[in-house]
Structures are given as structure tokens and as C-alpha cells.
Amino acid sequence: MKTRCPFFKIGSSGLGIFVRFLGGFLVMVSTVSSGRAETSAISLEQQITQVQSKLALIKTDIIHQYQSNDTVFERPNRSSIRSTHPDSGNVVQGGEAQADGASQSVEANLEEIAVLMKRLETGGDPAGSSNEGGPASTDEMRLRLADRLLRADLLSQAEQTLKDLVIQAHRAPIVAEGWFQLEKLYYRKGDYPQAIGAFLKIPMSKTLPLRPEATYLAGNSYLYLKDYLKAIDLFSKIGEGSDYYPFAVYSSGLAYLNLGDAWSSTQLQFQKLIALKPGEDPILQELINKTRVTLGFIFMDQKRYPEALSVFEAIPPQSRYRIQARFGIGKAFMGMEDCVKAIVVFKDLIEQAPAQSYALEAHLQIGNCYSKLSAYHRAVDSYQDALKAYSERSESFKKLIQQIQTTNLENWLSLAREPGFPEAMNVYADWFRLNKEIADEVQRGRNPALHKTERGTIPDFKPLQMKMQDVRQDMIKLLQASATHHLSSQLAQIDELALRANMGIAKNMTFMQDHETVP
């Protein structure tokens, strides 16, 4: 759920003046709009999937070369292998913690994957003479392999490995872990029915360590599927001692809100979460701050402006939610009929973060405040300042689009500071790491030369470098499409803001004329 701020609404009076005096700016806006890229026949999601699939084929080809002892890379004495499977406490879609453990792309050790595969094939070590053979060690190996495949973004192979595990494992804890990893995998892919199906197959012993996280992910899956009662039921089963308890409380509050039960969400859930003591936990502190923002805008919708103001003001300056809170403070002052203080807050917000969407909206709110104060000339000036800010922002977007079309791929990380296309950037980061690793090996003289892979998934004579360059072209197109899509949506928002600013000017010019003609 996204909290929405109530914006200034105006009537249709003064439209004639608006068209007569300000049509020129709309011509400029339409010119910006006409420069946007047309929607590709292939969706952005399909392009992402295509690039991911090609990278997966190259990774699988490398793994098979390792397995066949015809190694592309030689890495002796690799004693340190990343084995930690981190859980994410990131807040997504209104606050759910995405605890999929693989949401952040981590450098994959393809050589270790090959070794694990060979050990499973031979029933032990690569030479076929393991001292740790037997069903238990095989189960552990398969679970470890699935973890490494997930880290390498080889999702289909990881899914098949986990399916084999839950069928063949000999110990209940391993079976539970297998279903749990499948739940996380499906949750990561957005396949929430499958995630719930995997969750329901986990033997949920009260002593099972993975129980809170598994329950939390299942509750979020129900939340995504809009089955709010089942989501609330699962969230209520996560105890206060769990790391997932605060996130469950927040998600439960969202579920109550979607059921139309604002009292339960604000009093039973959000207030309970705000009362927690975060200590030195920055993730919990930011969740509490996000809760304050959510609660503040709920109070705004209920016209409980003093309570909203109190909640917004409790958010510390260093929080990532401070800008939203400042905007909420300004709106709360407006609700309390204190437009002078609201103007001060909105101007301060614009100075702090001029490119933020909240700052762009604040320009309009300043004009609205002056209009409420009957300072019509100042209102018009403020709306004109807003149009200037929107024009400058549009120009910066147009320049960025041009830069996107001409820049080298290696410079994209500097452009990635512009928010809006994280999925494509994650794919690029995966490509960049793999390409750099291959290039490093070539520089060391370990050239992945022309080579035919009998067991590989790409049985051709292309060296890995050439395959990666083929993917590079797809990567450029993907990043260009992703950035253009994002910037087009930003420009559309600017169009809407410009239209509202123009209408604000027209309205206040009408007020000025009426005021001047009063005898």
C-alpha cells in the first residue's frame, strides 16, 4: 500500500484565462512528451528475463567445463568461499521485509557449484572416494548446492535441486529446510501461490528455527494476493522475540487498512510498532520511521492534523523518510489553517531536496497557501516558480535520455544514481561481475580459448568473451529501455504538475481581477 497525500483541488473557473495566457508552456510540455521513446513490442520484464537467461547459459557452460576438468579458469587455493546466506530486512511495498536471502545479487562461485555437482554425481568427492558419503552428507551437499545456485541467479537449477532434495532427503529438518528454500525462491520470483504451497508443506514444529521467517513470508504472500484475513492470522503467530515480529506487525497493519479497519491498523498495529525500542538497530529504527510516515498520512486523511504533526515531527533528520515527513508537516499546518508556517516548511523542503518529487509538489502547495491567504500576486509568482522548476527538471531528463543513448556501458553505474530502474541495474551488475572475472582471467594468460563444450548448454566454438559481448548488446538495449521507461513516467508526472500549476495561475489571476474590480 502506498500512502497518498491529498493534493490541492481546484474548480474549472478561470480556464479561459489559463488557455489564453499560458498556452505556450503547454506547447513546451507537449514537445517534451513527443520526444519520449515509443513502447517496445517486447516488455521491459521480457527483456530482463532474456538477458538473465543468456547469462544463466554462460554460467552453466562454465560450470560444465569445470565439471569436465576442462577448466576455463584456474583458481588454486580458494580457501575462502562465501557461504553466508544473508537475510534481508529491507522494507518493500509499504514495509514488508523481503527476506528472500537472494534479493541482492552476490558474486557466485561457479567453481564451487561444479565441485558440488561432481560430488553429488560420484556420491562423494570429485575423485569418487569421499570419506563423508551417505544419505545425510548427500542431503547437506544438495542443500548447499541449491544455496550456491541461488546466489548465482541460476533459479531454475536451484528449484530443481530443491525439488530433488525434498523428495530424496532422509531427515525431517533437511526436508523442512528444502521446502523453506523453495518458499523463499518462489517469493523472490513473485509466485506467491507457489510460495504458500511450499510453506504449507513445511513441518512447522514450534522449535523449528526457520518457522518465524517462513510464516512471515507466507503472510506477505497472502497480503500480495489480497487475502488479508489469512495474512493477519499468520502474522499474529510470529512472537515478539522474533526478528521478524516488527515487520509482521507493520504488514498486519497494512492488511487491516486494506480491510477498511483503520482503527485496528493505527491503534493495534502501527502504534504498537512505534512503541518498540530500536536500540542500535538501524533497520528497526527506519521501519519505525516509515510507520510514523504511514500513520501520519492516515491521521491526515482523518483530519487529525495535530496528531499527524506530532508523528511527523518525531522522525529524526538523518532518516531516509525525513523528506516525506517534512512534506507531511507542511500539509498538517495547512490542515490547521496555519499557512504561514506551511510556507516556511515547504520552502525549506525545496531547499533541502529540490529534485525530490515531494519538493516539486511543494512548489504547488506554496502557491495554494498564498491563495488561501488571499495573496494572489504571490500565489501567481509561486506557481510561475513551480513552472520554471518543472521546465528545468524536464530539460535535465531530456539530457539524461540523450546521455543514455550515447554513453558507454561501463559508465552506467554513475548514471544509476538516478532512481527508478533497480531491476535492470541488478542484471547489469551480474553481467559486469561475470564479465570482469572473465577479463581478469584472460589478462592473467588463462584465456578461455575457442573451445567446444560437449556437456555445455551452448555447444559452439565461441570463447566466453565473445559470448559476453553478445550479451553486452542486449544489456545496452535493456538499460536504455529501462531508463527511458522510468524517465517517461517522471516526465508524465511533471506534465501533471505543470498542468496544475497553470490552473493555479489561472485561478489566482481570476481572483486578482475580481479583487481589482470590486468598487
Secondary structure, DSSP 8 states (H G I E B T S, - for coil): -----------STTHHHHHHHHHHHHHHHHHHHHTS----SS-HHHHHHHHHHHHHHHHHHHHHHHHTT--S---TT-------------EETTTEE---S-SS-----HHHHHHHHHHHHHTSSTTS--SS-SHHHHHHHHHHHHHHHHHTT-HHHHHHHHHHHHHH--SHHHHHHHHHHHHHHHHHHT-HHHHHHHHTTS---TT-TTHHHHHHHHHHHHHHTT-HHHHHHHHTTS-TTSTTHHHHHHHHHHHHHHTT-HHIIIIIIIHHHHTS--TT-HHHHHHHHHHHHHHHHHHHHTT-HHHHHHHHHTS-TTSTTHHHHHHHHHHHHHHTT-HHHHHHHHHHHHHH-TTSHHHHHHHHHHHHHHHHTT-HHHHHHHHHHHHHHHHHHHHHHHHHHHHHHHS-GGGHHHHTTSSS-HHHHHHHHHHHHHHHHHHHHHHTT----S---SSSSS-SS--HHHHHHHHHHHHHHHHHHHHHHHHHHHHHHHHHHHHHHHHHHHHHHHHHHHHHH--
